[in-house]
């Protein structure tokens, strides 16, 4: 195994959206950075692939809404640099009963941060969105700045930018061993590297790399069914009809949120998904025989039959994605408790893509020993019992 004699500033393991943005920020700081990815790019084995994600400022928590302001700026900056459209504004419609506490909290958060939004009574909703069936008298909240991110385009744009800025992207190299210290040594399937700092952003493979370093994070990997449903009349729920992304907050309807994006990726098909899935081993991500439970697809079929009558209640395309969840749904952005030149970003719980510009900035700051731009209290691993110190 050939050793890389040159000492680089930072190694980032994992070329999903978080790792790519981390490497991008490091390269912008003129750091010698190497981004390692175990699979050949592009691939569909993790959490960042596919064509689309929702972007929004609408959150229960102030800290996310605050972070999203800068995220929108960095997404726009990357779009400008790449000369490629990475974002489409459609608005985000949140649906729930009038007394829904989440809806009220989100409305208060948007108001506090002066994010443009509009409240719809049940009657106003029927008029504005006639092809959404609202039998139970839901109300709606439309966040005007919500929309769609083009996920696969964003990954390509970032990887191109990293190379353009002097960084290296090495795909098809699985990390076999990490030797902590100054420098930290990373051995992959093809060579050995040395760096002043290491950032680990490997999603469901996080604990595989952390266990030998003395810690294990409370992460759960779920396989999500990503469903595309045919429009009975093509364009019914499309951008040309000014149809927004949507999020159903009514947990009396289903135990977890349902969300959707207007048709666009596949002509005549609308993406409607359930924000939950089944326990999964990331190594078996593409083995269909390992997953027979399609209860979520049945939940979605009922929802579509009752709420989106212009869609066929049977999906035409079924893709898969992995969520790496923490117990509280907030990610972990922190240094290793024993080795402070090893930084960890993990547990984005199915809502991290839009936040990646700022997450990458924070991980970059942690690796460079800079004061983080944001309060990291919600993201410290010490919030979980028994974490915050290494067991070696």
Secondary structure, 3 states (H helix, E strand, C coil): CEEEEEEEEEEEECCCHHHHHHHHHHHHCCCCEEEECCCCCCCCCCCCCCCEEEECCCCCCHHHHHHHHHHHHHHHHHHHHHCCCCEEECCEEEEECCCCHHHHHHHHHHHHCCCCEEEECHHHHHHHCCCCCCCCCCEEEEECCCEEEEHHHHHHHHHHHHHHCCCEEECCCCEEEEECCCCEEEEECCEEEEEEEEEECCHHHHHHHHHHHCCCCCCEEEEEEEEEEEECCCCCCEHHHCCCEEEECCCCCCCCCEEEECECCCCCEEEEEECCCEECCHHHCCCHHHCCCCHHHHHHHHHHHHHCCCEEEEEEEEEEEEEEECCCCCCEEEECCCCCCEEEEECCCCCCCCCHHHHHHHHHHHHCCCCCCCCCHHHCHHHCCCCCCCCC
